[in-house]
Amino acid sequence: MASGNSCEAVFSSASAVTHYPMTKPSNDNLLKKGSSKVDMCVCHQNIHSVKNKVEELEIFLKMENVHVMCLTETWLRANELEFLKISQYNVVTSYCRQTIACGGVLILQKNNIFSSEIRELRMLSVDQVFECCGIMLVNPTCKIIVVCVYRTPDPSNLNLFFEKLEHCLILIHRKSVNKVIICGDLNINLLIDNNAKTRLFESYLMQPAFKEITRLCSGTAIDYIITNFNDTIINSEVSHNGF
């Protein structure tokens, strides 16, 4: 936990079949009106169909004391969102594929959290290439943007993906927020150098919160947490939760 910071943040994140905590939350008073400190647990999980895993997800959310949950590969159609009920959480924003099945992203938040959807981020989405949604968490002293992104493992869409990602970063930069978290399954191995990726993130003072294997079967790190948070207050680890 960092100290002496009016925008203090505590994160936890899951990537694909991994859970990734940056530090542990101290309480459940995230972003309540009048709060001067943000204690936050944010998670990402590649869920591979949320409809089939509601019970397991609820157990995970309670066990990890998650405040904001980003899900990739939800496999939901737009007309199915209203039927997704997660105890003590609500869907703030989502993107469902328009042309083919599977894919999709959404962000859940705990009922006591104040946030708003950033609709412009959802409008950047292109099926399979850049599926995206985002929210802004706000309290009197701090604004934090949380973005969830999914890309399929198709080499032919890589250039368009980076183009969309840059538009996303430009849009975020214009919001003049304190802190940013971009998480998701990008299907680009973080352990292999990619100059375009590195230059793009560094130009916006963003960096990976961890660089370690997230997929044991392939020995790759295709699940990302990218943030502009000071790395001196971040403690990360990867755990494999079996989703």
C-alpha positions as a printed NumPy array, in Angstrom:
array([[  0.   ,   0.   ,   0.   ],
       [  1.395,   3.385,  -0.941],
       [  1.238,   6.216,   1.546],
       [  1.044,   9.971,   1.346],
       [ -0.838,   9.896,  -1.947],
       [ -4.306,  11.361,  -2.429],
       [ -4.872,   8.974,  -5.327],
       [ -3.686,   5.822,  -3.626],
       [ -4.7  ,   2.69 ,  -5.502],
       [ -4.695,  -0.982,  -4.712],
       [ -5.002,  -3.385,  -7.61 ],
       [ -5.619,  -6.985,  -8.279],
       [ -5.954,  -8.442, -11.714],
       [ -6.546, -11.767, -13.393],
       [ -5.361, -12.486, -16.921],
       [ -6.897, -15.325, -18.89 ],
       [ -6.392, -18.272, -16.552],
       [ -4.358, -16.152, -14.159],
       [ -5.095, -13.882, -11.258],
       [ -2.746, -10.966, -10.813],
       [ -2.745,  -8.881,  -7.596],
       [ -0.74 ,  -5.66 ,  -7.511],
       [ -1.401,  -5.068,  -3.833],
       [ -4.174,  -6.036,  -1.483],
       [ -7.228,  -3.853,  -0.79 ],
       [ -7.61 ,  -2.49 ,   2.723],
       [-11.379,  -1.936,   2.792],
       [-14.587,  -1.804,   0.788],
       [-14.964,   1.977,   0.74 ],
       [-13.835,   2.484,  -2.826],
       [-14.885,   5.767,  -4.385],
       [-17.611,   6.627,  -1.917],
       [-18.495,  10.311,  -1.863],
       [-16.175,  12.306,   0.365],
       [-13.394,   9.747,   0.189],
       [ -9.889,  11.158,  -0.205],
       [ -8.202,   7.828,  -0.897],
       [ -8.89 ,   5.13 ,  -3.467],
       [ -8.407,   1.552,  -2.304],
       [ -9.038,  -0.541,  -5.354],
       [ -8.991,  -4.139,  -6.451],
       [ -9.257,  -4.414, -10.244],
       [ -9.181,  -7.806, -11.965],
       [ -9.015,  -9.083, -15.508],
       [-10.073, -12.581, -16.523],
       [-10.364, -14.256, -19.902],
       [-13.56 , -16.097, -19.019],
       [-14.345, -18.174, -22.153],
       [-18.139, -17.804, -21.754],
       [-19.369, -16.014, -18.665],
       [-22.814, -17.642, -18.833],
       [-21.316, -21.019, -17.933],
       [-19.235, -19.712, -15.027],
       [-21.424, -17.345, -13.002],
       [-21.171, -19.356,  -9.785],
       [-17.381, -19.729, -10.022],
       [-17.048, -16.023, -10.854],
       [-19.097, -14.977,  -7.829],
       [-16.92 , -17.106,  -5.554],
       [-13.78 , -15.57 ,  -7.05 ],
       [-15.071, -12.   ,  -6.71 ],
       [-15.926, -12.517,  -3.055],
       [-12.716, -14.373,  -2.217],
       [-10.469, -11.727,  -3.817],
       [-12.588,  -8.753,  -2.683],
       [-12.729,  -7.438,  -6.249],
       [-14.103,  -3.954,  -6.899],
       [-13.841,  -3.841, -10.701],
       [-13.782,  -6.968, -12.88 ],
       [-12.803,  -6.862, -16.557],
       [-13.836,  -9.91 , -18.574],
       [-12.664, -10.872, -22.058],
       [-14.186, -13.526, -24.321],
       [-17.572, -13.215, -22.633],
       [-19.266, -14.91 , -25.602],
       [-22.404, -12.845, -25.026],
       [-24.811, -11.352, -27.518],
       [-26.123,  -7.857, -26.793],
       [-29.611,  -9.179, -26.068],
       [-28.207, -11.528, -23.405],
       [-26.585,  -8.842, -21.239],
       [-29.761,  -8.028, -19.299],
       [-29.961, -11.645, -18.15 ],
       [-26.433, -11.677, -16.713],
       [-26.846, -11.393, -12.942],
       [-23.753, -11.35 , -10.722],
       [-24.482, -10.969,  -7.001],
       [-23.447,  -7.509,  -5.661],
       [-22.123,  -6.421,  -9.079],
       [-23.515,  -4.692, -12.142],
       [-22.396,  -4.41 , -15.76 ],
       [-21.16 ,  -0.857, -16.389],
       [-20.117,  -1.231, -20.011],
       [-19.603,  -3.935, -22.591],
       [-18.943,  -4.723, -26.221],
       [-20.592,  -7.705, -27.911],
       [-19.61 ,  -8.875, -31.379],
       [-21.78 ,  -7.651, -34.22 ],
       [-20.935, -10.178, -36.919],
       [-19.827, -13.531, -35.47 ],
       [-20.095, -15.493, -32.236],
       [-17.759, -15.568, -29.218],
       [-15.356, -12.773, -28.261],
       [-16.695,  -9.731, -26.463],
       [-15.648,  -7.764, -23.386],
       [-17.378,  -6.281, -20.357],
       [-16.631,  -4.527, -17.081],
       [-18.377,  -5.386, -13.819],
       [-18.25 ,  -3.142, -10.781],
       [-19.274,  -3.576,  -7.178],
       [-22.592,  -1.941,  -6.339],
       [-21.039,   0.664,  -4.01 ],
       [-18.69 ,   2.113,  -6.648],
       [-19.189,   5.349,  -8.568],
       [-18.123,   5.296, -12.22 ],
       [-19.249,   6.205, -15.718],
       [-18.923,   4.509, -19.085],
       [-16.56 ,   6.001, -21.673],
       [-18.693,   5.395, -24.739],
       [-16.051,   6.609, -27.187],
       [-13.87 ,   3.626, -26.281],
       [-16.605,   1.148, -27.119],
       [-17.088,   2.901, -30.472],
       [-13.485,   2.043, -31.422],
       [-14.303,  -1.669, -31.418],
       [-13.872,  -3.868, -34.475],
       [-14.863,  -7.523, -34.212],
       [-11.856,  -9.808, -33.612],
       [ -9.363,  -6.95 , -34.093],
       [ -9.996,  -4.554, -31.21 ],
       [-12.889,  -5.338, -28.886],
       [-12.896,  -2.653, -26.221],
       [-14.834,  -0.955, -23.444],
       [-13.85 ,   1.369, -20.614],
       [-14.987,   3.262, -17.535],
       [-13.872,   6.24 , -15.491],
       [-13.774,   5.861, -11.713],
       [-14.163,   9.227, -10.013],
       [-13.92 ,  10.604,  -6.499],
       [-13.133,  14.17 ,  -5.322],
       [ -9.361,  13.766,  -5.584],
       [ -8.726,  11.16 ,  -8.25 ],
       [ -9.832,   9.914, -11.66 ],
       [ -8.869,   6.466, -12.895],
       [ -9.666,   5.033, -16.312],
       [ -9.997,   1.255, -16.62 ],
       [-10.026,  -0.225, -20.128],
       [-10.668,  -3.827, -21.161],
       [ -9.412,  -5.057, -24.569],
       [ -9.518,  -8.329, -26.501],
       [ -7.808,  -9.252, -29.78 ],
       [ -7.916, -12.606, -31.588],
       [ -4.594, -14.344, -32.454],
       [ -4.667, -13.437, -36.153],
       [ -1.395, -11.945, -37.513],
       [ -3.252, -10.235, -40.356],
       [ -5.068,  -7.87 , -37.981],
       [ -1.999,  -6.679, -36.069],
       [ -1.506,  -3.367, -37.905],
       [ -5.145,  -2.379, -37.509],
       [ -5.   ,  -3.426, -33.864],
       [ -2.097,  -1.059, -33.147],
       [ -3.89 ,   1.704, -35.039],
       [ -6.973,   1.249, -32.856],
       [ -4.865,   0.983, -29.707],
       [ -3.192,   4.295, -30.508],
       [ -6.594,   5.924, -31.008],
       [ -7.586,   4.502, -27.626],
       [ -4.506,   5.997, -25.944],
       [ -5.088,   9.38 , -27.611],
       [ -8.68 ,   9.408, -26.4  ],
       [ -7.599,   8.508, -22.871],
       [ -4.887,  11.187, -22.895],
       [ -7.478,  13.823, -23.768],
       [ -9.461,  12.93 , -20.652],
       [ -6.675,  14.373, -18.44 ],
       [ -7.021,  11.618, -15.861],
       [ -4.657,  10.853, -12.994],
       [ -4.175,   7.155, -13.67 ],
       [ -4.886,   4.565, -16.354],
       [ -5.143,   0.768, -16.401],
       [ -5.429,  -1.108, -19.706],
       [ -5.941,  -4.822, -19.266],
       [ -6.904,  -7.68 , -21.492],
       [ -5.963, -10.59 , -23.686],
       [ -4.05 ,  -9.106, -26.626],
       [ -2.648, -12.38 , -28.003],
       [  0.765, -10.72 , -28.393],
       [  3.513, -12.413, -26.413],
       [  4.823,  -9.855, -23.941],
       [  8.015, -11.894, -23.513],
       [  9.023, -11.239, -27.139],
       [ 10.216,  -7.736, -28.004],
       [  7.925,  -5.774, -30.298],
       [  9.213,  -2.309, -31.178],
       [  5.831,  -0.94 , -32.261],
       [  4.206,  -2.08 , -29.033],
       [  7.031,  -0.778, -26.838],
       [  7.227,   2.63 , -28.525],
       [  3.472,   3.103, -28.383],
       [  3.145,   2.397, -24.675],
       [  6.272,   4.326, -23.722],
       [  5.118,   7.395, -25.646],
       [  2.169,   7.585, -23.244],
       [  4.297,   6.741, -20.173],
       [  2.618,   3.344, -19.889],
       [  4.396,   0.143, -18.889],
       [  3.529,  -3.505, -18.196],
       [  2.818,  -4.158, -14.543],
       [  4.324,  -7.639, -14.92 ],
       [  6.32 ,  -9.67 , -17.429],
       [  5.835, -13.342, -16.729],
       [  4.138, -16.372, -18.232],
       [  0.339, -16.26 , -18.086],
       [ -0.363, -19.332, -20.242],
       [  1.403, -22.387, -18.875],
       [  0.52 , -24.629, -21.826],
       [  2.267, -22.363, -24.36 ],
       [  4.79 , -20.649, -22.085],
       [  3.597, -17.224, -23.271],
       [  2.469, -13.962, -21.696],
       [ -0.427, -12.781, -23.842],
       [ -2.452, -11.263, -21.001],
       [ -1.613,  -7.692, -20.142],
       [ -1.886,  -5.152, -17.388],
       [ -0.549,  -1.837, -18.702],
       [ -0.551,   1.154, -16.37 ],
       [  1.032,   4.516, -15.698],
       [  1.085,   3.889, -11.959],
       [  4.384,   4.312, -10.148],
       [  5.923,   0.838, -10.129],
       [  7.29 ,   1.42 ,  -6.622],
       [  3.78 ,   0.908,  -5.221],
       [  2.942,  -2.128,  -7.363],
       [  3.413,  -5.695,  -6.195],
       [  2.405,  -8.197,  -8.863],
       [  2.067, -11.94 ,  -9.081],
       [  0.364, -14.424, -11.372],
       [ -1.828, -17.206, -10.052],
       [ -3.635, -19.806, -12.14 ],
       [ -7.255, -19.991, -11.033],
       [ -8.68 , -22.585, -13.401],
       [-11.338, -20.473, -15.172]])
